[in-house]
Amino acid sequence: MRFARAQDGVVAIEFAFVALPFLLLLFAIIELGLVSLVSVTLENAIVDAGRTIRTGEVQNDTATPSAAAKAAAFKTKVCTGIGWIGAATCGAALTVDVQRLPSFQSGAVLQRSATPCWDPGGPNSIVLVRAYYKWPLVTPLLNTGLTSSNGAHEISAAALLANEPYSEIEAPPVTCP
């Protein structure tokens, strides 16, 4: 009879019922904040690195003559811009796609291809710079709802640039896959 009237431990039982959903909600809020922070950081890194394309610095770089080396140097510059995430993981998690567009009014919807393109254009070219970063998710409910591939959420950023008239020589077009 005494056992049925005992009130000791009621708060602990109520806390046990509320603690797990509360902690899941708290971690989900923190993780969504991190995803937003990575998205803003990636967007700023693309805009900052895109300036080197817009001014012709990338196209006129004689130290790296090949297109693959220029693409790798541009990707490294983007990784430097998102340095707080970690340079070691940036190279494997980041994909950069740079394509020349015929005009602002072309209305071309460019689908993401399996292989990224590298066409920074020439003077007065219109260039679309896109970056995709695979961010791993930890919170269980977000992991199932936001995961796009291999347990990671793909964060994308884009910048549309109009190259400056830095030269009189027009760049040859590049065929992208």
URPE-V574246 format. One record per pair of residues at least 12 apart in sequence whose C-alpha atoms are under 10 Angstrom apart, sorted by the first residue. I is the first residue (numbers start at 1). J is the second residue. If there is no record, write none. Layout:
i->[I,I]
j->[J,J]
This chain:
i->[24,24,24,24,25,25,26,27,27,27,27,28,28,28,28,28,28,28,29,29,30,31,31,31,31,31,32,32,32,34,34,35,35,35,35,35,35,36,38,38,38,38,38,38,38,39,39,39,39,39,39,39,39,40,40,40,40,41,41,41,41,41,41,41,42,42,42,42,42,42,42,42,42,42,42,42,42,42,43,43,43,43,43,43,43,43,43,43,44,44,44,44,44,44,45,45,45,45,45,45,45,45,45,46,46,46,46,46,46,46,46,46,46,46,46,46,46,47,47,47,47,47,47,47,47,48,48,48,48,49,49,49,49,49,49,49,49,49,50,50,50,50,50,50,50,50,50,50,50,50,50,50,51,51,51,51,52,52,52,52,53,53,53,53,53,53,53,53,53,53,53,53,53,54,54,54,54,54,54,54,54,54,54,54,54,54,54,54,55,55,55,55,55,55,55,55,55,56,56,56,56,56,56,56,56,56,56,57,58,58,58,58,58,59,59,59,59,59,59,60,60,60,67,67,67,68,70,70,71,71,71,71,71,71,71,71,72,72,72,74,74,75,75,75,75,75,75,75,76,76,76,78,78,78,78,78,79,79,79,85,89,89,90,90,90,91,92,92,93,93,93,93,93,93,93,94,94,94,94,94,94,94,94,95,95,95,95,95,95,95,95,96,96,96,96,96,96,96,96,96,96,96,96,97,97,97,97,97,97,97,97,97,97,97,97,97,97,97,98,98,98,98,98,98,98,98,98,98,98,98,98,98,98,99,99,99,99,99,99,99,99,99,99,99,99,99,99,99,100,100,100,100,100,100,100,100,100,100,100,100,100,100,100,100,100,100,101,101,101,101,101,101,101,101,101,102,102,102,103,103,103,103,104,104,104,104,104,110,112,112,113,113,114,115,115,116,116,116,116,117,117,117,117,117,117,118,118,118,119,119,119,119,119,119,120,120,120,120,120,121,121,121,121,121,121,121,122,122,122,122,122,122,122,122,122,122,122,122,123,123,123,123,123,123,123,123,123,123,124,124,124,124,124,124,124,124,124,125,125,125,125,125,125,125,126,126,126,126,126,127,127,127,127,127,128,128,128,128,128,129,129,129,129,129,130,130,130,130,130,131,131,131,131,131,131,132,132,132,132,132,132,133,133,133,133,133,133,134,134,134,134,134,134,134,134,134,134,135,135,135,135,135,135,135,135,136,136,136,136,136,136,137,137,137,138,138]
j->[139,140,141,142,139,141,139,138,139,140,142,137,138,139,140,141,142,143,139,142,139,136,137,138,139,142,137,139,142,135,137,135,136,137,153,154,155,155,82,84,85,133,135,155,156,82,132,133,135,154,155,156,157,82,155,156,157,78,81,82,83,84,85,157,78,79,81,82,85,94,130,131,132,133,155,156,157,158,78,81,82,130,131,155,156,157,158,159,78,81,82,157,158,159,77,78,79,80,81,82,83,131,157,74,75,77,78,79,81,82,96,129,130,131,157,158,159,78,81,129,157,158,159,160,161,77,78,81,159,74,75,76,77,78,79,80,81,129,74,77,78,98,120,127,128,129,130,158,159,160,161,163,161,162,163,164,74,77,120,163,74,98,119,120,121,122,123,127,129,161,162,163,164,120,121,122,123,124,125,126,127,160,161,162,163,164,165,166,122,123,124,162,163,164,165,166,167,120,121,122,123,124,163,164,165,166,167,166,70,71,73,74,120,119,120,121,122,123,171,122,166,167,118,119,120,118,118,120,96,97,98,116,117,118,119,120,91,96,118,96,118,90,91,94,95,96,97,131,90,91,94,90,91,94,96,131,91,93,94,135,134,135,133,134,135,133,133,134,132,133,134,135,136,152,154,131,132,133,134,135,154,155,156,115,116,130,131,132,133,134,156,115,116,117,118,129,130,131,132,133,156,157,158,112,113,115,116,117,118,119,120,128,129,130,131,132,158,176,116,117,118,119,120,121,127,128,129,130,131,158,159,160,176,116,117,118,119,120,121,126,127,128,129,130,160,174,175,176,117,118,119,120,121,122,125,126,127,128,129,160,161,162,173,174,175,176,119,121,125,126,127,128,160,161,162,125,126,127,125,126,127,162,126,127,160,161,162,128,130,132,176,177,177,176,177,130,131,176,177,129,130,174,175,176,177,174,175,176,171,172,173,174,175,176,161,163,171,173,174,162,163,170,171,172,173,174,162,163,164,165,166,167,168,169,170,171,172,173,162,163,164,165,166,167,168,169,170,171,161,162,163,164,165,166,167,168,170,161,162,163,164,165,170,171,160,161,162,163,164,159,160,161,162,163,158,159,160,161,162,157,158,159,160,161,156,157,158,159,160,154,155,156,157,158,159,153,154,155,156,157,158,152,153,154,155,156,157,147,148,149,150,151,152,153,154,155,156,147,148,149,151,152,153,154,155,149,150,151,152,153,154,151,152,153,151,152]
